[in-house]
Amino acid sequence: MAAFHLSKWYLDFISDSGEASILYLGSLRWGMLRLHYSSMLECLSGHVTVRTSLRKPRTPEVNGSSISWRAKALGVDAVWKADSEPIQCTIFSCDKGSVEWHCFMPRARAQIGERFGFGYVEQLTMSIPPWELPMENLRWGRFTSASDWIVWIDWRGEFSRRIAYWNGEAVAPPVLEDDCINFGGGALLTMDKALVIRDAPLGAGALRRIPGINRMFPVRLLQISERKWRSRARLVRSGRPTVEGWAIHENVSWPR
């Protein structure tokens, strides 16, 4: 089998009023195939717009506790300054390859153009094709407020693993759903799912712009379905004030 390598960056920004920008860039090597992409989803005044480029993007520049990224094709000039410690782990591995997760900034002070808010930065590196993962469903998300941050990954299927961090501490929530995470002991994060950012299979997104995409990749990849939300979120804890913030979260399903 031809060697497979995918490097995928995810960077986001959200203001106090809920205006959000979600940025993706990635590079794929699979045998002789080389692909690059970048895209931006913006949520302004409750409306979602998408911009995509298949030009090779500039890699985000990591400079100590700061990460900056400029993408002329998307009109992006942004910077993130760490407000949290990084997280890094191998999510999945087998004899075919692995999935490595590097969360550079679970919470950051972010600026895009003249807008300021909180942000998040991660990089996912895969040496196994996503259509070969022994999984059926993935829930991922991040919550930020002035006092707290939470990030979670919940892989379900033949292989299952749940990863969650709250203010830098690993936690094991017994209940993790699209609209709530119950941490036990009276701690609960609720998300209103008020704005759907994306609801479509991968084959209907940026990949559709690639000539001959249906011949390059298995149908199972193109049919992976993604539903992503921007939610107003509330963190409730026994005997402590309720914390309000914003969450960006998703549910990804693999076809059976």
C-alpha positions as CSV (number, residue, x, y, z in Angstrom):
1,M,0.0,0.0,0.0
2,A,1.3,3.5,-0.9
3,A,2.5,5.5,2.1
4,F,-0.2,7.9,3.5
5,H,0.5,11.1,5.4
6,L,-2.0,13.9,6.2
7,S,-1.2,17.0,8.2
8,K,-4.3,19.0,9.1
9,W,-4.4,22.2,11.1
10,Y,-7.5,23.6,12.7
11,L,-7.5,27.2,14.1
12,D,-10.5,29.1,15.3
13,F,-11.6,32.4,16.7
14,I,-14.7,33.6,18.6
15,S,-15.6,37.0,19.9
16,D,-17.6,37.9,23.0
17,S,-20.7,38.3,20.8
18,G,-20.3,34.9,19.1
19,E,-18.8,36.0,15.8
20,A,-16.6,33.1,14.7
21,S,-13.9,32.2,12.2
22,I,-12.9,28.6,11.6
23,L,-9.7,28.0,9.6
24,Y,-8.5,24.8,8.1
25,L,-5.3,24.0,6.2
26,G,-3.8,20.7,5.2
27,S,-1.4,18.7,3.1
28,L,-1.8,15.2,1.9
29,R,0.8,12.8,0.5
30,W,-0.5,9.4,-0.7
31,G,1.9,7.6,-3.1
32,M,2.4,9.9,-6.0
33,L,-0.6,12.1,-5.0
34,R,0.0,15.5,-3.5
35,L,-2.9,17.7,-2.4
36,H,-3.1,21.0,-0.5
37,Y,-6.0,23.0,0.7
38,S,-7.1,25.8,3.0
39,S,-10.6,27.1,3.9
40,M,-12.3,29.5,6.2
41,L,-15.8,29.4,7.6
42,E,-17.1,32.7,9.0
43,C,-20.2,33.1,11.2
44,L,-21.2,36.8,11.2
45,S,-24.6,38.0,12.3
46,G,-25.9,34.4,12.3
47,H,-24.9,33.8,8.6
48,V,-22.2,31.4,7.5
49,T,-19.9,32.0,4.6
50,V,-17.2,29.7,3.2
51,R,-14.0,30.4,1.3
52,T,-11.7,27.7,-0.1
53,S,-8.4,27.5,-1.8
54,L,-6.5,24.5,-3.3
55,R,-3.2,26.5,-3.5
56,K,-0.4,25.3,-1.2
57,P,-0.9,27.3,2.0
58,R,1.7,28.8,4.1
59,T,2.3,26.8,7.3
60,P,1.3,28.6,10.5
61,E,4.3,30.2,12.1
62,V,5.0,29.0,15.7
63,N,7.1,31.4,17.7
64,G,7.2,30.4,21.3
65,S,3.8,31.1,22.8
66,S,2.5,32.8,19.7
67,I,1.1,31.3,16.4
68,S,0.4,33.5,13.4
69,W,-1.0,32.6,10.0
70,R,-1.5,34.6,6.8
71,A,-3.4,33.3,3.9
72,K,-3.7,35.8,1.1
73,A,-6.1,33.5,-0.9
74,L,-8.5,33.6,2.0
75,G,-7.9,37.2,3.2
76,V,-6.7,35.9,6.6
77,D,-4.2,37.7,8.8
78,A,-4.4,36.2,12.3
79,V,-2.5,35.6,15.5
80,W,-3.1,33.4,18.5
81,K,-1.3,33.9,21.9
82,A,-1.3,31.0,24.3
83,D,-3.5,31.3,27.4
84,S,-3.1,27.6,28.3
85,E,-0.6,24.7,28.3
86,P,-0.4,22.5,25.2
87,I,-1.7,18.9,25.0
88,Q,-0.2,16.1,22.9
89,C,-1.0,12.4,22.6
90,T,-1.4,9.5,20.2
91,I,-5.1,9.0,19.8
92,F,-4.9,5.7,17.8
93,S,-2.2,3.4,16.5
94,C,-2.0,0.1,14.8
95,D,0.3,-1.7,12.3
96,K,-1.0,0.5,9.5
97,G,-0.2,3.8,11.1
98,S,-1.3,6.3,13.8
99,V,-3.3,9.4,14.6
100,E,-1.3,12.0,16.5
101,W,-3.0,15.0,18.1
102,H,-1.1,18.1,19.1
103,C,-3.3,20.8,20.7
104,F,-1.0,23.8,20.7
105,M,-3.5,26.1,22.4
106,P,-6.7,24.8,24.1
107,R,-7.4,28.5,24.8
108,A,-5.7,31.5,23.3
109,R,-6.1,35.2,23.0
110,A,-6.8,35.6,19.3
111,Q,-7.0,38.4,16.8
112,I,-8.2,38.2,13.2
113,G,-7.9,41.5,11.4
114,E,-9.4,44.1,13.8
115,R,-11.4,41.6,15.8
116,F,-10.4,40.2,19.2
117,G,-11.5,37.2,21.2
118,F,-10.6,33.7,22.3
119,G,-9.2,31.0,20.0
120,Y,-8.0,27.5,19.7
121,V,-5.2,25.8,17.7
122,E,-4.5,22.1,17.0
123,Q,-2.7,19.9,14.4
124,L,-3.7,16.4,13.6
125,T,-1.2,14.1,11.8
126,M,-2.3,10.8,10.3
127,S,-0.3,8.0,8.7
128,I,-3.4,5.8,8.3
129,P,-6.1,6.8,5.8
130,P,-9.3,8.1,7.6
131,W,-11.5,5.6,5.6
132,E,-9.6,2.7,7.2
133,L,-10.1,3.9,10.8
134,P,-12.1,1.3,12.9
135,M,-14.5,4.0,14.0
136,E,-18.1,4.9,13.4
137,N,-18.6,8.2,15.2
138,L,-16.5,11.1,16.5
139,R,-17.6,13.9,18.8
140,W,-15.1,16.7,19.1
141,G,-15.4,20.2,20.6
142,R,-13.9,23.0,22.6
143,F,-15.4,25.5,25.2
144,T,-13.8,28.7,26.2
145,S,-14.6,31.4,28.8
146,A,-12.6,33.9,30.7
147,S,-12.3,31.5,33.6
148,D,-12.5,28.0,32.1
149,W,-11.7,26.0,29.0
150,I,-12.6,22.4,28.1
151,V,-11.6,20.3,25.1
152,W,-12.9,16.8,24.2
153,I,-12.5,14.0,21.7
154,D,-14.9,11.0,21.8
155,W,-14.1,8.2,19.3
156,R,-16.7,5.4,19.1
157,G,-16.9,2.2,17.1
158,E,-14.8,-0.9,16.9
159,F,-12.1,1.3,18.5
160,S,-13.4,3.7,21.2
161,R,-11.5,6.3,23.2
162,R,-12.7,9.4,25.2
163,I,-10.2,12.2,25.9
164,A,-11.2,15.3,27.8
165,Y,-9.3,18.1,29.5
166,W,-10.7,20.8,31.8
167,N,-8.3,23.7,32.6
168,G,-5.3,21.4,31.8
169,E,-6.5,18.5,33.9
170,A,-7.5,15.2,32.3
171,V,-11.1,14.3,33.2
172,A,-13.4,11.4,32.5
173,P,-17.0,12.6,31.9
174,P,-19.4,9.6,32.1
175,V,-21.8,11.3,29.7
176,L,-20.8,13.1,26.5
177,E,-23.4,14.1,24.0
178,D,-23.9,16.7,21.3
179,D,-25.6,19.1,23.6
180,C,-24.1,18.4,27.0
181,I,-21.2,16.9,28.9
182,N,-21.9,15.6,32.4
183,F,-18.7,15.5,34.5
184,G,-20.4,14.1,37.6
185,G,-20.4,15.7,41.0
186,G,-22.9,18.3,39.8
187,A,-20.6,19.7,37.0
188,L,-22.4,20.0,33.7
189,L,-21.6,21.8,30.4
190,T,-24.7,22.5,28.2
191,M,-24.6,23.7,24.6
192,D,-27.6,25.2,22.8
193,K,-26.6,24.1,19.2
194,A,-28.3,27.4,18.0
195,L,-26.2,27.8,14.9
196,V,-25.3,25.0,12.5
197,I,-22.0,25.9,10.8
198,R,-21.8,22.9,8.6
199,D,-24.0,19.8,7.8
200,A,-22.8,17.8,4.8
201,P,-20.6,14.9,3.7
202,L,-16.9,15.5,3.1
203,G,-17.5,15.0,-0.6
204,A,-19.7,18.0,-0.7
205,G,-17.1,20.3,0.9
206,A,-13.7,21.6,-0.3
207,L,-12.9,18.1,-1.7
208,R,-15.5,18.5,-4.5
209,R,-13.3,21.1,-6.1
210,I,-10.6,18.6,-6.8
211,P,-10.8,17.3,-10.4
212,G,-11.4,13.5,-10.5
213,I,-12.0,13.3,-6.7
214,N,-14.4,10.4,-7.1
215,R,-11.7,8.3,-8.8
216,M,-9.0,9.2,-6.3
217,F,-10.6,8.3,-3.0
218,P,-12.9,5.5,-1.7
219,V,-16.5,6.3,-1.5
220,R,-16.4,5.7,2.3
221,L,-14.2,8.9,2.7
222,L,-16.5,11.1,0.6
223,Q,-19.6,9.9,2.5
224,I,-18.2,10.7,6.0
225,S,-20.8,13.2,7.3
226,E,-19.9,16.2,9.5
227,R,-22.3,18.3,11.5
228,K,-20.7,21.3,13.3
229,W,-22.2,23.9,15.6
230,R,-21.4,27.2,17.3
231,S,-23.2,27.1,20.6
232,R,-23.8,29.4,23.5
233,A,-22.6,27.3,26.4
234,R,-23.1,27.3,30.2
235,L,-20.9,25.5,32.7
236,V,-22.7,24.7,36.0
237,R,-21.0,23.5,39.1
238,S,-22.4,22.8,42.6
239,G,-21.9,25.7,44.9
240,R,-20.1,27.9,42.4
241,P,-21.3,30.6,39.9
242,T,-22.5,29.6,36.5
243,V,-19.9,30.3,33.8
244,E,-21.0,31.3,30.3
245,G,-18.9,31.1,27.2
246,W,-18.9,29.7,23.6
247,A,-18.4,26.3,22.2
248,I,-17.5,25.0,18.7
249,H,-18.3,21.3,18.4
250,E,-19.1,18.6,15.9
251,N,-20.4,15.2,15.3
252,V,-18.7,13.2,12.5
253,S,-20.2,9.8,11.3
254,W,-18.5,7.2,9.1
255,P,-20.7,5.2,6.8
256,R,-21.1,1.5,7.7
